[in-house]
Amino acid sequence: MIKQFEWNEDTINYFTELEELNGIAHVSKRILEFVINDCDLEDGETIQDLFNDILNKVEINLQTKYDSLSII
């Protein structure tokens, strides 16, 4: 089970747009760099927890965008 965290909507949107421009491998690396350099771990959280959660939210955001495009 993936732990859930609150992220700034701009952060999720930034990584979503980055994925659309550069692909999932690039955005995964950038998310990992972000988590390592810019996030503070609290209460037993791990870098892996934060990485998994933000990547999951980016994937959900992408799926939502793609689903809305197929309706048009």
Gaussian input, Z-matrix of N, CA and C with variables (Angstrom, degrees):
# hf/3-21g

backbone

0 1
 N
 C     1     B1
 C     2     B2     1     A1
 N     3     B3     2     A2     1     D1
 C     4     B4     3     A3     2     D2
 C     5     B5     4     A4     3     D3
 N     6     B6     5     A5     4     D4
 C     7     B7     6     A6     5     D5
 C     8     B8     7     A7     6     D6
 N     9     B9     8     A8     7     D7
 C    10    B10     9     A9     8     D8
 C    11    B11    10    A10     9     D9
 N    12    B12    11    A11    10    D10
 C    13    B13    12    A12    11    D11
 C    14    B14    13    A13    12    D12
 N    15    B15    14    A14    13    D13
 C    16    B16    15    A15    14    D14
 C    17    B17    16    A16    15    D15
 N    18    B18    17    A17    16    D16
 C    19    B19    18    A18    17    D17
 C    20    B20    19    A19    18    D18
 N    21    B21    20    A20    19    D19
 C    22    B22    21    A21    20    D20
 C    23    B23    22    A22    21    D21
 N    24    B24    23    A23    22    D22
 C    25    B25    24    A24    23    D23
 C    26    B26    25    A25    24    D24
 N    27    B27    26    A26    25    D25
 C    28    B28    27    A27    26    D26
 C    29    B29    28    A28    27    D27
 N    30    B30    29    A29    28    D28
 C    31    B31    30    A30    29    D29
 C    32    B32    31    A31    30    D30
 N    33    B33    32    A32    31    D31
 C    34    B34    33    A33    32    D32
 C    35    B35    34    A34    33    D33
 N    36    B36    35    A35    34    D34
 C    37    B37    36    A36    35    D35
 C    38    B38    37    A37    36    D36
 N    39    B39    38    A38    37    D37
 C    40    B40    39    A39    38    D38
 C    41    B41    40    A40    39    D39
 N    42    B42    41    A41    40    D40
 C    43    B43    42    A42    41    D41
 C    44    B44    43    A43    42    D42
 N    45    B45    44    A44    43    D43
 C    46    B46    45    A45    44    D44
 C    47    B47    46    A46    45    D45
 N    48    B48    47    A47    46    D46
 C    49    B49    48    A48    47    D47
 C    50    B50    49    A49    48    D48
 N    51    B51    50    A50    49    D49
 C    52    B52    51    A51    50    D50
 C    53    B53    52    A52    51    D51
 N    54    B54    53    A53    52    D52
 C    55    B55    54    A54    53    D53
 C    56    B56    55    A55    54    D54
 N    57    B57    56    A56    55    D55
 C    58    B58    57    A57    56    D56
 C    59    B59    58    A58    57    D57
 N    60    B60    59    A59    58    D58
 C    61    B61    60    A60    59    D59
 C    62    B62    61    A61    60    D60
 N    63    B63    62    A62    61    D61
 C    64    B64    63    A63    62    D62
 C    65    B65    64    A64    63    D63
 N    66    B66    65    A65    64    D64
 C    67    B67    66    A66    65    D65
 C    68    B68    67    A67    66    D66
 N    69    B69    68    A68    67    D67
 C    70    B70    69    A69    68    D68
 C    71    B71    70    A70    69    D69
 N    72    B72    71    A71    70    D70
 C    73    B73    72    A72    71    D71
 C    74    B74    73    A73    72    D72
 N    75    B75    74    A74    73    D73
 C    76    B76    75    A75    74    D74
 C    77    B77    76    A76    75    D75
 N    78    B78    77    A77    76    D76
 C    79    B79    78    A78    77    D77
 C    80    B80    79    A79    78    D78
 N    81    B81    80    A80    79    D79
 C    82    B82    81    A81    80    D80
 C    83    B83    82    A82    81    D81
 N    84    B84    83    A83    82    D82
 C    85    B85    84    A84    83    D83
 C    86    B86    85    A85    84    D84
 N    87    B87    86    A86    85    D85
 C    88    B88    87    A87    86    D86
 C    89    B89    88    A88    87    D87
 N    90    B90    89    A89    88    D88
 C    91    B91    90    A90    89    D89
 C    92    B92    91    A91    90    D90
 N    93    B93    92    A92    91    D91
 C    94    B94    93    A93    92    D92
 C    95    B95    94    A94    93    D93
 N    96    B96    95    A95    94    D94
 C    97    B97    96    A96    95    D95
 C    98    B98    97    A97    96    D96
 N    99    B99    98    A98    97    D97
 C   100   B100    99    A99    98    D98
 C   101   B101   100   A100    99    D99
 N   102   B102   101   A101   100   D100
 C   103   B103   102   A102   101   D101
 C   104   B104   103   A103   102   D102
 N   105   B105   104   A104   103   D103
 C   106   B106   105   A105   104   D104
 C   107   B107   106   A106   105   D105
 N   108   B108   107   A107   106   D106
 C   109   B109   108   A108   107   D107
 C   110   B110   109   A109   108   D108
 N   111   B111   110   A110   109   D109
 C   112   B112   111   A111   110   D110
 C   113   B113   112   A112   111   D111
 N   114   B114   113   A113   112   D112
 C   115   B115   114   A114   113   D113
 C   116   B116   115   A115   114   D114
 N   117   B117   116   A116   115   D115
 C   118   B118   117   A117   116   D116
 C   119   B119   118   A118   117   D117
 N   120   B120   119   A119   118   D118
 C   121   B121   120   A120   119   D119
 C   122   B122   121   A121   120   D120
 N   123   B123   122   A122   121   D121
 C   124   B124   123   A123   122   D122
 C   125   B125   124   A124   123   D123
 N   126   B126   125   A125   124   D124
 C   127   B127   126   A126   125   D125
 C   128   B128   127   A127   126   D126
 N   129   B129   128   A128   127   D127
 C   130   B130   129   A129   128   D128
 C   131   B131   130   A130   129   D129
 N   132   B132   131   A131   130   D130
 C   133   B133   132   A132   131   D131
 C   134   B134   133   A133   132   D132
 N   135   B135   134   A134   133   D133
 C   136   B136   135   A135   134   D134
 C   137   B137   136   A136   135   D135
 N   138   B138   137   A137   136   D136
 C   139   B139   138   A138   137   D137
 C   140   B140   139   A139   138   D138
 N   141   B141   140   A140   139   D139
 C   142   B142   141   A141   140   D140
 C   143   B143   142   A142   141   D141
 N   144   B144   143   A143   142   D142
 C   145   B145   144   A144   143   D143
 C   146   B146   145   A145   144   D144
 N   147   B147   146   A146   145   D145
 C   148   B148   147   A147   146   D146
 C   149   B149   148   A148   147   D147
 N   150   B150   149   A149   148   D148
 C   151   B151   150   A150   149   D149
 C   152   B152   151   A151   150   D150
 N   153   B153   152   A152   151   D151
 C   154   B154   153   A153   152   D152
 C   155   B155   154   A154   153   D153
 N   156   B156   155   A155   154   D154
 C   157   B157   156   A156   155   D155
 C   158   B158   157   A157   156   D156
 N   159   B159   158   A158   157   D157
 C   160   B160   159   A159   158   D158
 C   161   B161   160   A160   159   D159
 N   162   B162   161   A161   160   D160
 C   163   B163   162   A162   161   D161
 C   164   B164   163   A163   162   D162
 N   165   B165   164   A164   163   D163
 C   166   B166   165   A165   164   D164
 C   167   B167   166   A166   165   D165
 N   168   B168   167   A167   166   D166
 C   169   B169   168   A168   167   D167
 C   170   B170   169   A169   168   D168
 N   171   B171   170   A170   169   D169
 C   172   B172   171   A171   170   D170
 C   173   B173   172   A172   171   D171
 N   174   B174   173   A173   172   D172
 C   175   B175   174   A174   173   D173
 C   176   B176   175   A175   174   D174
 N   177   B177   176   A176   175   D175
 C   178   B178   177   A177   176   D176
 C   179   B179   178   A178   177   D177
 N   180   B180   179   A179   178   D178
 C   181   B181   180   A180   179   D179
 C   182   B182   181   A181   180   D180
 N   183   B183   182   A182   181   D181
 C   184   B184   183   A183   182   D182
 C   185   B185   184   A184   183   D183
 N   186   B186   185   A185   184   D184
 C   187   B187   186   A186   185   D185
 C   188   B188   187   A187   186   D186
 N   189   B189   188   A188   187   D187
 C   190   B190   189   A189   188   D188
 C   191   B191   190   A190   189   D189
 N   192   B192   191   A191   190   D190
 C   193   B193   192   A192   191   D191
 C   194   B194   193   A193   192   D192
 N   195   B195   194   A194   193   D193
 C   196   B196   195   A195   194   D194
 C   197   B197   196   A196   195   D195
 N   198   B198   197   A197   196   D196
 C   199   B199   198   A198   197   D197
 C   200   B200   199   A199   198   D198
 N   201   B201   200   A200   199   D199
 C   202   B202   201   A201   200   D200
 C   203   B203   202   A202   201   D201
 N   204   B204   203   A203   202   D202
 C   205   B205   204   A204   203   D203
 C   206   B206   205   A205   204   D204
 N   207   B207   206   A206   205   D205
 C   208   B208   207   A207   206   D206
 C   209   B209   208   A208   207   D207
 N   210   B210   209   A209   208   D208
 C   211   B211   210   A210   209   D209
 C   212   B212   211   A211   210   D210
 N   213   B213   212   A212   211   D211
 C   214   B214   213   A213   212   D212
 C   215   B215   214   A214   213   D213

   B1=1.4634
   B2=1.5292
   B3=1.3121
   B4=1.4502
   B5=1.5278
   B6=1.3265
   B7=1.4617
   B8=1.5168
   B9=1.3261
   B10=1.4611
   B11=1.5221
   B12=1.3220
   B13=1.4588
   B14=1.5215
   B15=1.3095
   B16=1.4640
   B17=1.5226
   B18=1.3189
   B19=1.4554
   B20=1.5105
   B21=1.3152
   B22=1.4473
   B23=1.5311
   B24=1.3030
   B25=1.4647
   B26=1.5320
   B27=1.3324
   B28=1.4647
   B29=1.5278
   B30=1.3264
   B31=1.4643
   B32=1.5199
   B33=1.3283
   B34=1.4695
   B35=1.5201
   B36=1.3161
   B37=1.4658
   B38=1.5232
   B39=1.3277
   B40=1.4604
   B41=1.5328
   B42=1.3240
   B43=1.4606
   B44=1.5248
   B45=1.3157
   B46=1.4659
   B47=1.5278
   B48=1.3148
   B49=1.4625
   B50=1.5282
   B51=1.3134
   B52=1.4612
   B53=1.5291
   B54=1.3194
   B55=1.4644
   B56=1.5238
   B57=1.3180
   B58=1.4602
   B59=1.5286
   B60=1.3224
   B61=1.4628
   B62=1.5233
   B63=1.3514
   B64=1.4618
   B65=1.5203
   B66=1.3118
   B67=1.4559
   B68=1.5232
   B69=1.3157
   B70=1.4657
   B71=1.5304
   B72=1.3255
   B73=1.4703
   B74=1.5288
   B75=1.3161
   B76=1.4635
   B77=1.5291
   B78=1.3284
   B79=1.4647
   B80=1.5265
   B81=1.3189
   B82=1.4652
   B83=1.5225
   B84=1.3134
   B85=1.4694
   B86=1.5258
   B87=1.3178
   B88=1.4709
   B89=1.5195
   B90=1.3271
   B91=1.4699
   B92=1.5169
   B93=1.3203
   B94=1.4624
   B95=1.5280
   B96=1.3247
   B97=1.4652
   B98=1.5235
   B99=1.3407
   B100=1.4629
   B101=1.5253
   B102=1.3140
   B103=1.4681
   B104=1.5324
   B105=1.3254
   B106=1.4657
   B107=1.5244
   B108=1.3234
   B109=1.4702
   B110=1.5200
   B111=1.3277
   B112=1.4653
   B113=1.5210
   B114=1.3137
   B115=1.4676
   B116=1.5283
   B117=1.3184
   B118=1.4578
   B119=1.5230
   B120=1.3185
   B121=1.4624
   B122=1.5221
   B123=1.3286
   B124=1.4629
   B125=1.5202
   B126=1.3093
   B127=1.4769
   B128=1.5258
   B129=1.3233
   B130=1.4550
   B131=1.5130
   B132=1.3325
   B133=1.4583
   B134=1.5240
   B135=1.3168
   B136=1.4569
   B137=1.5253
   B138=1.3105
   B139=1.4600
   B140=1.5220
   B141=1.3302
   B142=1.4662
   B143=1.5288
   B144=1.3483
   B145=1.4664
   B146=1.5265
   B147=1.3305
   B148=1.4577
   B149=1.5289
   B150=1.3274
   B151=1.4696
   B152=1.5268
   B153=1.3273
   B154=1.4688
   B155=1.5200
   B156=1.3305
   B157=1.4556
   B158=1.5197
   B159=1.3213
   B160=1.4624
   B161=1.5297
   B162=1.3268
   B163=1.4604
   B164=1.5286
   B165=1.3164
   B166=1.4673
   B167=1.5265
   B168=1.3223
   B169=1.4627
   B170=1.5285
   B171=1.3231
   B172=1.4668
   B173=1.5285
   B174=1.3246
   B175=1.4663
   B176=1.5226
   B177=1.3191
   B178=1.4722
   B179=1.5241
   B180=1.3285
   B181=1.4611
   B182=1.5279
   B183=1.3297
   B184=1.4636
   B185=1.5220
   B186=1.3234
   B187=1.4621
   B188=1.5229
   B189=1.3215
   B190=1.4620
   B191=1.5224
   B192=1.3367
   B193=1.4615
   B194=1.5263
   B195=1.3337
   B196=1.4541
   B197=1.5264
   B198=1.3278
   B199=1.4667
   B200=1.5304
   B201=1.3109
   B202=1.4672
   B203=1.5249
   B204=1.3325
   B205=1.4600
   B206=1.5221
   B207=1.3164
   B208=1.4726
   B209=1.5292
   B210=1.3219
   B211=1.4719
   B212=1.5129
   B213=1.3209
   B214=1.4787
   B215=1.5070
   A1=109.31
   A2=116.05
   A3=121.68
   A4=108.90
   A5=115.67
   A6=119.89
   A7=108.48
   A8=116.12
   A9=122.26
   A10=110.28
   A11=116.36
   A12=122.60
   A13=109.16
   A14=115.50
   A15=121.00
   A16=108.00
   A17=115.94
   A18=121.96
   A19=109.35
   A20=116.00
   A21=122.03
   A22=107.23
   A23=116.81
   A24=121.53
   A25=111.39
   A26=117.07
   A27=120.53
   A28=111.36
   A29=117.11
   A30=121.31
   A31=110.41
   A32=116.30
   A33=120.45
   A34=110.33
   A35=117.05
   A36=120.79
   A37=111.70
   A38=117.26
   A39=121.23
   A40=110.28
   A41=116.25
   A42=119.60
   A43=112.04
   A44=117.71
   A45=121.22
   A46=110.05
   A47=116.43
   A48=120.48
   A49=110.89
   A50=116.80
   A51=120.88
   A52=110.44
   A53=117.35
   A54=121.03
   A55=110.55
   A56=116.40
   A57=119.70
   A58=111.36
   A59=117.29
   A60=121.83
   A61=113.30
   A62=117.31
   A63=120.72
   A64=115.75
   A65=119.14
   A66=121.73
   A67=113.65
   A68=114.66
   A69=121.43
   A70=112.37
   A71=118.22
   A72=119.60
   A73=110.19
   A74=116.63
   A75=120.81
   A76=111.02
   A77=116.23
   A78=118.80
   A79=110.92
   A80=118.29
   A81=120.58
   A82=110.63
   A83=116.08
   A84=120.29
   A85=110.81
   A86=116.96
   A87=120.97
   A88=111.60
   A89=117.94
   A90=120.83
   A91=109.49
   A92=117.57
   A93=120.60
   A94=110.39
   A95=117.62
   A96=120.85
   A97=110.85
   A98=117.00
   A99=121.99
   A100=110.94
   A101=116.34
   A102=120.54
   A103=110.51
   A104=117.21
   A105=120.64
   A106=111.39
   A107=116.98
   A108=120.62
   A109=115.80
   A110=117.92
   A111=119.55
   A112=115.66
   A113=117.79
   A114=120.25
   A115=110.08
   A116=115.21
   A117=121.61
   A118=108.75
   A119=116.23
   A120=121.07
   A121=109.74
   A122=115.91
   A123=121.96
   A124=109.44
   A125=116.63
   A126=123.74
   A127=114.28
   A128=117.66
   A129=121.04
   A130=115.46
   A131=117.47
   A132=120.23
   A133=109.18
   A134=115.68
   A135=120.80
   A136=109.15
   A137=115.51
   A138=120.62
   A139=109.22
   A140=116.33
   A141=120.78
   A142=111.15
   A143=117.52
   A144=120.82
   A145=110.91
   A146=115.90
   A147=120.38
   A148=111.09
   A149=116.15
   A150=121.29
   A151=110.54
   A152=117.03
   A153=120.94
   A154=111.63
   A155=116.51
   A156=119.81
   A157=111.72
   A158=117.02
   A159=118.01
   A160=110.83
   A161=118.20
   A162=120.47
   A163=110.61
   A164=116.87
   A165=121.24
   A166=111.12
   A167=117.00
   A168=120.55
   A169=111.44
   A170=117.35
   A171=120.92
   A172=109.54
   A173=117.49
   A174=120.76
   A175=111.37
   A176=117.40
   A177=121.28
   A178=109.98
   A179=115.99
   A180=120.83
   A181=110.85
   A182=116.96
   A183=121.09
   A184=111.46
   A185=116.60
   A186=120.56
   A187=110.95
   A188=116.45
   A189=121.04
   A190=110.28
   A191=116.62
   A192=120.40
   A193=110.85
   A194=117.48
   A195=121.05
   A196=111.51
   A197=116.60
   A198=119.98
   A199=110.12
   A200=117.97
   A201=120.40
   A202=110.60
   A203=117.75
   A204=120.04
   A205=112.15
   A206=117.07
   A207=119.68
   A208=111.75
   A209=116.59
   A210=120.95
   A211=110.30
   A212=116.38
   A213=121.65
   A214=110.65
   D1=131.73
   D2=-179.85
   D3=-83.53
   D4=129.56
   D5=174.41
   D6=-68.16
   D7=146.21
   D8=-178.70
   D9=-103.22
   D10=136.20
   D11=178.37
   D12=-130.23
   D13=158.54
   D14=176.18
   D15=-91.80
   D16=128.77
   D17=178.35
   D18=-122.88
   D19=147.87
   D20=173.56
   D21=-62.44
   D22=132.69
   D23=-178.89
   D24=-58.10
   D25=-35.22
   D26=178.22
   D27=-63.34
   D28=-34.78
   D29=178.61
   D30=-64.95
   D31=-47.34
   D32=178.75
   D33=-62.27
   D34=-43.86
   D35=179.96
   D36=-64.63
   D37=-38.12
   D38=177.96
   D39=-59.56
   D40=-50.12
   D41=-178.63
   D42=-69.39
   D43=-30.43
   D44=175.67
   D45=-64.15
   D46=-48.23
   D47=179.48
   D48=-65.58
   D49=-37.63
   D50=177.86
   D51=-62.19
   D52=-39.85
   D53=178.32
   D54=-64.58
   D55=-41.34
   D56=-179.67
   D57=-63.23
   D58=-31.97
   D59=-179.64
   D60=-84.56
   D61=-35.12
   D62=-168.07
   D63=-125.18
   D64=-6.80
   D65=178.93
   D66=91.40
   D67=166.62
   D68=-172.01
   D69=-70.40
   D70=-33.99
   D71=-179.50
   D72=-63.42
   D73=-44.69
   D74=179.86
   D75=-64.99
   D76=-46.46
   D77=-177.33
   D78=-67.62
   D79=-32.97
   D80=176.73
   D81=-62.01
   D82=-43.32
   D83=177.67
   D84=-62.79
   D85=-43.36
   D86=-179.62
   D87=-66.97
   D88=-37.48
   D89=176.44
   D90=-63.69
   D91=-44.45
   D92=179.36
   D93=-60.88
   D94=-44.89
   D95=177.11
   D96=-59.47
   D97=-42.46
   D98=178.96
   D99=-61.11
   D100=-47.96
   D101=-178.39
   D102=-62.99
   D103=-43.97
   D104=-178.88
   D105=-66.30
   D106=-43.58
   D107=-171.64
   D108=-92.26
   D109=-25.23
   D110=-170.46
   D111=-120.75
   D112=-5.98
   D113=-177.49
   D114=-109.42
   D115=144.79
   D116=175.60
   D117=-103.49
   D118=127.65
   D119=178.30
   D120=-79.32
   D121=139.93
   D122=179.81
   D123=-136.64
   D124=151.22
   D125=169.20
   D126=45.70
   D127=52.40
   D128=175.26
   D129=78.00
   D130=7.89
   D131=176.95
   D132=-67.84
   D133=153.04
   D134=175.72
   D135=-121.32
   D136=162.56
   D137=174.93
   D138=-57.76
   D139=-39.87
   D140=179.89
   D141=-62.21
   D142=-40.47
   D143=177.97
   D144=-58.39
   D145=-49.60
   D146=-177.78
   D147=-65.83
   D148=-43.98
   D149=178.96
   D150=-58.68
   D151=-50.01
   D152=-178.94
   D153=-59.37
   D154=-42.37
   D155=-176.29
   D156=-68.17
   D157=-46.70
   D158=-177.90
   D159=-68.31
   D160=-38.33
   D161=176.93
   D162=-62.98
   D163=-40.83
   D164=176.98
   D165=-60.97
   D166=-43.40
   D167=-179.97
   D168=-66.96
   D169=-36.50
   D170=176.01
   D171=-64.84
   D172=-43.30
   D173=178.98
   D174=-62.96
   D175=-40.52
   D176=176.86
   D177=-63.45
   D178=-43.39
   D179=178.77
   D180=-61.18
   D181=-42.89
   D182=177.71
   D183=-63.71
   D184=-44.28
   D185=179.93
   D186=-61.69
   D187=-40.33
   D188=177.95
   D189=-62.24
   D190=-43.45
   D191=178.96
   D192=-63.93
   D193=-44.97
   D194=-179.47
   D195=-65.87
   D196=-38.65
   D197=178.10
   D198=-64.01
   D199=-40.21
   D200=-179.00
   D201=-69.48
   D202=-29.62
   D203=177.53
   D204=-71.87
   D205=-32.08
   D206=-179.13
   D207=-73.88
   D208=-16.28
   D209=177.81
   D210=-76.71
   D211=-30.95
   D212=-174.91
   D213=-71.47

